[in-house]
Every structure is written in structure tokens, then in C-alpha cells.
Amino acid sequence: MMKKKYNFDEIIPREGTNCMKYDARDWIFKTSDVLPLWVADTDFRTPDFIVDAIKKRVEHEIFGYTFKPDSYYEAIAGWMHRQHNWRIKREWISFSPGVVAGITVAIETFSKPGDEVIVQPPVYFPFFECVKGTKRKLVENPLQLKNGRYTFDFEDLKSKITKKTKLLLLCNPQNPGGMVWAKKELEELSNLCAEKGVLVVSDEIHSDLVFKGHVHIPFASLSEEAAKNCVVCMAPSKTFNVAGLASSLVIIPDKTKHARYERVLNVGHLGMGNIFGSVALEAAYAHGDEWLRQLLDYLWENYLFLEKFIGENLPKVKVMKPDATYLIWIDFREYGLNDEELMKFSVEKAKVGLNNGKRFGTGGDGWMRLNIGCPRSVLEEGLKRLKEAFG
């Protein structure tokens, strides 16, 4: 049977759907007159096999309490095996409405107020909120920028760990830099954290979005020791553009830790999720392989387009080449603007809405994050606006 060809060039108007990317421009950027290339969802149509599964469930017309069937767990296990060469067991799988919620529940479960939690900036900014909002002490172990790539600073990490350090939040693949951490890097991190009794909470939401030549290594698959000392958070939301359905998964191989996590999760009755999120997750992981392959090809072509355009038209701008994700980390430091000036200039002069690098913490000053998860014509328009303003 001929494989379906998906159309990622299609323009789908999103205004008027209460979507963050477009309908929140007035309060995010103080104007609606910007092309939004910021928040981490895509402008691509959610694939047909997910939409069809939801439509089929809607036809029943009763949406009462439900549980997750065997097929739900089988779809997750099958996806992990096919995409990540990782064999997982059903009893390792738990739930969370979102990855950030899963991280927060893990912090609440495995530490207490006043304990230390390590983050590695520049990094996905909700990490800071998860730690501070739960009244834990935020400890920064900044990444080192070497040869256009971030690396772990293990000497600094060793100096930061104390008896009060309970968790380390890992971003794998890294957001905003797009690194796929190498096995050697992850092993050294795992060994150090295990030795010091620091639990690793690994945000792997971008794990499916890895470009050719790179391989995502789930933290728990590193070794038996790593599996005992981690919580892995994943979701179909970035891959299949279903973030609004609030359905993520948490994988905890250690039986005792899994039981502790589930107790805290279920105190707030968070474990059930919603019908359509579960239906979408199962359909995505059961049928999404070919769609993902085509998506990755398109995203990589988008990146090459951006790299060429910036190289030819914006010589002061430097781009961090991604191993994964549709989020591109761009260095504007040569312009000598502070973060407030840079954001103001990009909104008012370029009329492009990007993420301000300062929000990602130490090392983010002078950088901005750009989302290439859009039709190429939209990306081209955004880059032309940047060229006219910054060039």
C-alpha cells in the first residue's frame, strides 16, 4: 500500500482558536502585529490517525470515567522499542497531565521544602518555576559553551552537591540548545548522581525529534544503576502537536520510587487524565512512525533553509546547530543589545515574536529561541523580517 504523503507546507489559520501562539500575542508581546515563532508547538495539522481516533471516540457520546486499556500501555512500549531501542515494562509507566506537572510531582515526592534541586542553565525556563514554586532551593550548574555546543561542567557540579541536594533536573535532548547528550556524557552524570544520592529527573519530551546522525538515549536505558536512580518524563505533545490534550507519561523503573510517585500523583486525583488525551497518545504511538519520519525530514530542511539564510544575510548572528528539536538557539550578542533592547527591537522593528534568551537563565543573555515548526513560507517571512531589521 502506498504511504501517505503529509503536507507540512499547508497554512492553517489558528487565530480565533484560543491558541497561545497567535491569540495571546497582545499580552505576550503587547501587540498582535508580530509573526509568532516562539512557543513550542507547531503549526502543522495533527495527523489524521489521531484525529480519526478522537472522532471515533466522540461518536459514542458518553464521556464518563475511564481507565487506560492494555492497548494504551502496549502502544507506549512498542513506540519506545521501535524509536529508542528501549524495552520497558508496563509496571514502570505512570501518568502526568504534562511533563512540567510530572517534574513537579517528582520534586514533591522525592524531596521536601528547603532541599536543593540542581538545574543546568540555559534551560527550559519552567524548571526554575518547578523548583521555586515547591519551596525548594534552586542550585545552578551552568552548562559550558564549547565549540558551538553545550557540555556539562562536572567539576562545578561536584562542588555544588551537598547533603541537602536531592534531585537534578536534566533536559535530554536539551532545550534550548538542541543537544542530544552523548552516552559518555550521560554515563558520567549518572555515575556522579548515583554516588552522591541525587535522583535524576529527565525531561525527554523532545526525544522523538532527533535528526539523522544522532541517537537519543533514554536516561533509564543507560544501566541498571541509572534505571534505579531516575524519573523519565515523556509525551507525544511536541512530536504530534497535541499539547492541548494534556497527556504525558512518566517512566520509573524502580518499584519503590514508582509507588511513591503514584501516591503523590493520586492525592490530587491527577492520574486519570482525560479520555481524548489517552486516545490521542495511544493512536500516536501505535501509528505515528511514518508521519514522524516525514516530519523530521521537513524540519531538517527548514533548519538548513534557516542556516543558509542567516549565513548569507545576517553575518553578526550565530546559530547553534541542533541535534534535535524544532527550537533553534540563536546568538545575537554581537549587536551589543541588552535583553530588554533585543526583545523590543525584534518585536517593534522586525515584528517577529521570539523567546527571550534571558528567561532560560544563566548563559541566555543575548540569545533568542526561534521555532521552525511551521510551513517554510512562514519561516521565510520571519527570516526576511529579521534581515530587514537586523541586517
ZAMARGU-4260 file (C-alpha; in steps of 0.2 Angstrom, whole numbers, plus 5000, padded with zeros to 4 digits):
<rodrens>
0) 5000/5000/5000 | 5007/5017/4995 | 5012/5028/5010 | 5003/5044/5013 | 5012/5060/5009
5) 5009/5073/5023 | 5008/5091/5018 | 5018/5102/5030 | 5018/5117/5019 | 4999/5119/5022
10) 4994/5135/5030 | 4981/5133/5044 | 4974/5149/5051 | 4975/5147/5070 | 4968/5164/5076
15) 4952/5163/5085 | 4955/5146/5092 | 4962/5152/5109 | 4979/5146/5104 | 4994/5153/5114
20) 5005/5156/5099 | 4993/5168/5090 | 4979/5173/5101 | 4990/5178/5116 | 5001/5190/5106
25) 4993/5205/5113 | 4998/5201/5131 | 5014/5192/5127 | 5021/5205/5115 | 5010/5219/5119
30) 5004/5219/5101 | 4996/5207/5089 | 5007/5214/5074 | 5020/5201/5076 | 5024/5184/5067
35) 5024/5172/5081 | 5039/5160/5081 | 5040/5157/5099 | 5030/5144/5110 | 5035/5126/5107
40) 5020/5119/5097 | 5020/5118/5079 | 5008/5125/5065 | 5006/5108/5057 | 4990/5099/5057
45) 4988/5085/5070 | 4990/5069/5060 | 4974/5060/5053 | 4976/5044/5063 | 4975/5054/5079
50) 4960/5065/5073 | 4951/5049/5067 | 4954/5040/5083 | 4947/5055/5093 | 4932/5057/5081
55) 4928/5038/5083 | 4928/5040/5102 | 4917/5056/5101 | 4904/5047/5092 | 4900/5036/5107
60) 4894/5052/5115 | 4897/5047/5133 | 4912/5054/5141 | 4912/5047/5159 | 4926/5040/5170
65) 4938/5028/5160 | 4954/5018/5163 | 4968/5016/5152 | 4967/4999/5142 | 4980/4986/5139
70) 4982/4993/5121 | 4987/5010/5129 | 5002/5003/5138 | 5006/4992/5123 | 5007/5007/5111
75) 5019/5016/5123 | 5030/5000/5125 | 5030/4997/5106 | 5035/5015/5102 | 5049/5015/5115
80) 5056/4999/5107 | 5054/5005/5089 | 5060/5023/5091 | 5073/5022/5105 | 5078/5003/5106
85) 5072/5003/5124 | 5062/4989/5131 | 5051/4995/5145 | 5038/4986/5156 | 5020/4991/5159
90) 5023/4992/5178 | 5036/5006/5175 | 5023/5018/5167 | 5014/5031/5176 | 5004/5047/5170
95) 5005/5065/5171 | 4995/5079/5163 | 5011/5087/5156 | 5029/5085/5158 | 5031/5100/5169
100) 5017/5093/5180 | 5027/5076/5181 | 5043/5085/5186 | 5034/5095/5199 | 5026/5079/5206
105) 5043/5071/5206 | 5050/5086/5216 | 5036/5085/5229 | 5038/5066/5230 | 5057/5064/5232
110) 5062/5080/5242 | 5055/5092/5255 | 5054/5111/5256 | 5072/5118/5259 | 5080/5104/5250
115) 5091/5108/5235 | 5087/5104/5217 | 5100/5107/5203 | 5096/5114/5186 | 5108/5116/5171
120) 5105/5133/5163 | 5102/5139/5150 | 5087/5128/5150 | 5069/5127/5148 | 5063/5140/5160
125) 5048/5131/5169 | 5062/5121/5178 | 5065/5136/5188 | 5047/5138/5192 | 5045/5120/5197
130) 5059/5122/5210 | 5055/5139/5217 | 5036/5135/5217 | 5038/5120/5228 | 5049/5130/5240
135) 5065/5120/5236 | 5082/5129/5234 | 5087/5131/5216 | 5105/5127/5213 | 5113/5131/5196
140) 5126/5121/5187 | 5128/5131/5171 | 5132/5122/5155 | 5148/5126/5147 | 5148/5133/5129
145) 5162/5125/5119 | 5165/5125/5100 | 5147/5130/5097 | 5139/5116/5109 | 5135/5115/5127
150) 5143/5102/5138 | 5141/5098/5156 | 5153/5106/5169 | 5156/5091/5180 | 5169/5100/5191
155) 5156/5113/5195 | 5143/5100/5198 | 5153/5091/5211 | 5156/5107/5220 | 5138/5111/5221
160) 5131/5095/5228 | 5128/5094/5247 | 5119/5083/5259 | 5103/5093/5255 | 5104/5090/5236
165) 5090/5078/5232 | 5087/5080/5213 | 5095/5085/5197 | 5083/5091/5183 | 5090/5085/5166
170) 5084/5091/5149 | 5088/5077/5137 | 5088/5082/5122 | 5092/5099/5128 | 5081/5114/5126
175) 5085/5127/5120 | 5102/5121/5113 | 5096/5106/5104 | 5110/5094/5110 | 5107/5076/5111
180) 5118/5071/5125 | 5131/5058/5121 | 5131/5041/5130 | 5148/5045/5138 | 5141/5062/5145
185) 5126/5054/5152 | 5136/5040/5160 | 5147/5052/5169 | 5132/5061/5175 | 5123/5045/5180
190) 5138/5039/5190 | 5141/5055/5199 | 5122/5057/5204 | 5121/5039/5210 | 5137/5041/5220
195) 5130/5056/5228 | 5112/5050/5231 | 5105/5063/5219 | 5089/5057/5209 | 5089/5062/5191
200) 5073/5068/5184 | 5075/5068/5165 | 5064/5078/5154 | 5064/5069/5137 | 5049/5077/5129
205) 5059/5081/5113 | 5066/5063/5112 | 5057/5058/5096 | 5063/5074/5087 | 5081/5069/5084
210) 5089/5072/5067 | 5099/5059/5056 | 5116/5055/5063 | 5111/5057/5081 | 5103/5044/5093
215) 5093/5049/5109 | 5097/5038/5124 | 5084/5037/5137 | 5092/5040/5154 | 5085/5025/5161
220) 5092/5014/5147 | 5110/5018/5152 | 5112/5005/5165 | 5103/4996/5179 | 5110/5008/5191
225) 5104/5023/5181 | 5087/5015/5180 | 5086/5014/5199 | 5090/5032/5201 | 5079/5041/5188
230) 5062/5048/5184 | 5059/5049/5165 | 5046/5061/5158 | 5040/5060/5140 | 5025/5065/5130
235) 5018/5064/5112 | 5014/5083/5113 | 5029/5090/5104 | 5030/5076/5091 | 5012/5076/5086
240) 5006/5093/5091 | 4994/5088/5104 | 5000/5098/5119 | 4982/5104/5122 | 4976/5087/5126
245) 4987/5086/5142 | 4993/5068/5141 | 5010/5064/5146 | 5019/5048/5153 | 5032/5046/5167
250) 5043/5030/5167 | 5050/5025/5184 | 5059/5008/5183 | 5062/5007/5202 | 5047/4999/5210
255) 5048/5008/5226 | 5050/5025/5218 | 5036/5021/5206 | 5024/5018/5220 | 5029/5034/5230
260) 5027/5044/5214 | 5009/5037/5211 | 5004/5040/5229 | 5008/5059/5227 | 5000/5059/5209
265) 4984/5052/5215 | 4982/5063/5231 | 4976/5076/5219 | 4967/5064/5208 | 4979/5068/5193
270) 4982/5050/5187 | 4966/5048/5177 | 4969/5061/5164 | 4956/5064/5151 | 4948/5052/5138
275) 4954/5061/5122 | 4972/5063/5128 | 4973/5045/5131 | 4965/5041/5114 | 4977/5053/5106
280) 4993/5046/5115 | 4988/5028/5110 | 4985/5032/5092 | 5001/5042/5090 | 5012/5029/5097
285) 5003/5015/5088 | 5003/5023/5071 | 5015/5038/5071 | 5031/5031/5064 | 5029/5036/5045
290) 5022/5053/5050 | 5037/5056/5061 | 5049/5051/5048 | 5042/5064/5036 | 5041/5077/5049
295) 5059/5076/5053 | 5064/5077/5035 | 5054/5093/5034 | 5060/5100/5050 | 5078/5097/5044
300) 5075/5106/5028 | 5068/5120/5037 | 5084/5121/5048 | 5095/5121/5033 | 5085/5135/5025
305) 5087/5145/5041 | 5106/5141/5042 | 5109/5146/5024 | 5098/5162/5025 | 5106/5168/5041
310) 5123/5164/5034 | 5120/5175/5019 | 5110/5189/5026 | 5114/5191/5045 | 5133/5189/5047
315) 5133/5195/5065 | 5120/5181/5070 | 5126/5164/5075 | 5116/5149/5075 | 5118/5134/5087
320) 5116/5118/5075 | 5103/5107/5083 | 5105/5088/5085 | 5086/5088/5089 | 5070/5098/5092
325) 5062/5111/5081 | 5068/5125/5093 | 5083/5135/5087 | 5095/5144/5099 | 5102/5160/5090
330) 5116/5171/5096 | 5113/5190/5094 | 5127/5195/5106 | 5137/5204/5093 | 5124/5218/5092
335) 5128/5223/5109 | 5110/5225/5115 | 5104/5220/5132 | 5090/5208/5133 | 5076/5221/5135
340) 5083/5231/5120 | 5085/5215/5110 | 5067/5209/5113 | 5060/5227/5110 | 5069/5228/5094
345) 5064/5211/5087 | 5045/5215/5091 | 5044/5233/5086 | 5056/5233/5072 | 5057/5216/5065
350) 5039/5212/5070 | 5044/5194/5075 | 5039/5186/5091 | 5054/5175/5098 | 5058/5169/5115
355) 5069/5180/5125 | 5085/5171/5130 | 5087/5178/5147 | 5072/5168/5153 | 5082/5152/5150
360) 5094/5158/5164 | 5112/5160/5166 | 5121/5160/5149 | 5105/5165/5140 | 5109/5184/5139
365) 5110/5190/5121 | 5102/5174/5114 | 5084/5171/5107 | 5075/5155/5103 | 5066/5153/5087
370) 5053/5139/5082 | 5055/5131/5065 | 5040/5120/5067 | 5030/5129/5054 | 5027/5130/5035
375) 5043/5135/5026 | 5034/5150/5019 | 5030/5156/5037 | 5048/5153/5042 | 5055/5163/5026
380) 5043/5178/5030 | 5050/5178/5048 | 5068/5177/5042 | 5065/5191/5030 | 5058/5202/5043
385) 5074/5199/5054 | 5085/5203/5039 | 5076/5219/5036 | 5078/5224/5055 | 5095/5217/5060
390) 5103/5217/5043
</rodrens>
